[in-house]
Amino acid sequence: MTQPTILITGASRGLGAATARAAARLGAHVVLSARSAAELEAVAAAIVQEGGQATAVVGDVGNLAHCERMIAATIAATGRLDTLVNNAGIIQPIAPIAAAKASDWEALMRVNLIGPVQLTRLALPHLRASRGRVIHVSSGAAVAPIAGWGAYCASKAALNHFSRVLAVEEPEIVSLTFRPGVVDTAMQAVIRVAGREGMPEAEYGRFVAMHHEGRLLPPELPARALAALALFAPREWSGDFVQWDDARVQVLKKETS
Ligand SMILES: NC(=O)c1ccc[n+]([C@@H]2O[C@H](COP(=O)([O-])OP(=O)(O)OC[C@H]3O[C@@H](n4cnc5c(N)ncnc54)[C@H](OP(=O)(O)O)[C@@H]3O)[C@@H](O)[C@H]2O)c1
């Protein structure tokens, strides 16, 4: 079987870095992207040290020229693209709708929505050729309103519906959105700092308590599920919003480990 190539954005830390490691262990050549060059190179080096194959491409998903470079570097590395994982994301502005600035909404939408849309468009000729997959990392916030997270909730809801439209437009590929649970990453640390001002006390307290009580998921758990989906999600699931611990994903993990 030809070795699959997976491009993962936001792979310098958190869920993206853990997914890159998990996908490499499953045999993929992983192309990692993010803005922080040193962190990205460190994740790529760790994968190579474990016997995997990795290529790092520095870039900002909010910048179209950088998105073009990510796709070009992927094709230059292996000549193919089997899966795009749109994982890079930001949570700020954390602020009520009455207070958040338009420029902050625009900055978030560039990263969480426009970047994934443009990367998907650029990846499509290669994904059609490989009959590949695009997995968009979404959130429970796509379907549950969280006060103070207006921009984030709206971006993930839009991503979910974008994925559904893609699924009906492109029957040759699989398009899924992924719900990773509440994960112990830098994004949660941002919520615990900025949420104090920007969220209602009870809502903010819920996230602080999850951290204090050790209820945040280690990134490796949803990452293993995301890697299995990136490599093996069947065509019939296209258009679905899939939670990390969905029974179907557990079966897929078992069958493909
Ligand atoms: N943590 C949670 O509880 C949780 C829950 C539901 C969904 N999610 C989703 O999971 C995904 C990963 O988040 P995480 O929790 O792993 O957060 P994280 O630790 O903050 O990681 C975010 C990643 O995105 C990258 N990134 C941010 N802005 C970027 C940009 N403009 N261009 C390219 N890369 C950019 C960051 O790298 P650089 O800063 O180096 O660019 C980093 O690698 C996000 O889509 C998030 O919405 C997280």
The ligand as a Gaussian input file, in Angstrom:
#p B3LYP/6-31G(d) Opt

LIG

0 1
 N       -8.546000      22.340000      23.954000
 C       -9.862000      22.109000      23.926000
 O      -10.505000      21.871000      24.974000
 C      -10.583000      22.090000      22.607000
 C      -11.940000      21.724000      22.624000
 C      -12.637000      21.700000      21.419000
 C      -11.998000      22.019000      20.237000
 N      -10.672000      22.383000      20.253000
 C      -10.052000      22.703000      18.960000
 O       -8.862000      21.930000      18.803000
 C       -7.965000      22.599000      17.910000
 C       -6.577000      22.595000      18.509000
 O       -6.592000      23.383000      19.698000
 P       -5.671000      23.101000      20.970000
 O       -6.567000      22.928000      22.102000
 O       -4.643000      22.076000      20.646000
 O       -5.020000      24.553000      21.129000
 P       -3.514000      25.058000      21.217000
 O       -2.714000      24.197000      22.102000
 O       -3.615000      26.509000      21.491000
 O       -2.958000      24.823000      19.736000
 C       -3.401000      25.598000      18.659000
 C       -2.511000      25.327000      17.464000
 O       -2.956000      26.169000      16.388000
 C       -1.846000      26.890000      15.892000
 N       -2.272000      28.179000      15.363000
 C       -2.910000      29.185000      16.007000
 N       -3.091000      30.224000      15.185000
 C       -2.558000      29.858000      13.993000
 C       -2.419000      30.497000      12.734000
 N       -2.856000      31.756000      12.528000
 N       -1.815000      29.825000      11.731000
 C       -1.350000      28.570000      11.918000
 N       -1.439000      27.906000      13.075000
 C       -2.039000      28.561000      14.095000
 C       -0.877000      27.011000      17.073000
 O        0.461000      27.150000      16.646000
 P        1.267000      28.525000      16.475000
 O        0.859000      29.417000      17.597000
 O        2.670000      28.058000      16.494000
 O        0.855000      29.043000      15.116000
 C       -1.058000      25.646000      17.728000
 O       -0.232000      24.689000      17.089000
 C       -8.567000      23.984000      17.693000
 O       -9.231000      24.039000      16.443000
 C       -9.573000      24.132000      18.819000
 O      -10.621000      25.007000      18.502000
 C       -9.972000      22.428000      21.405000

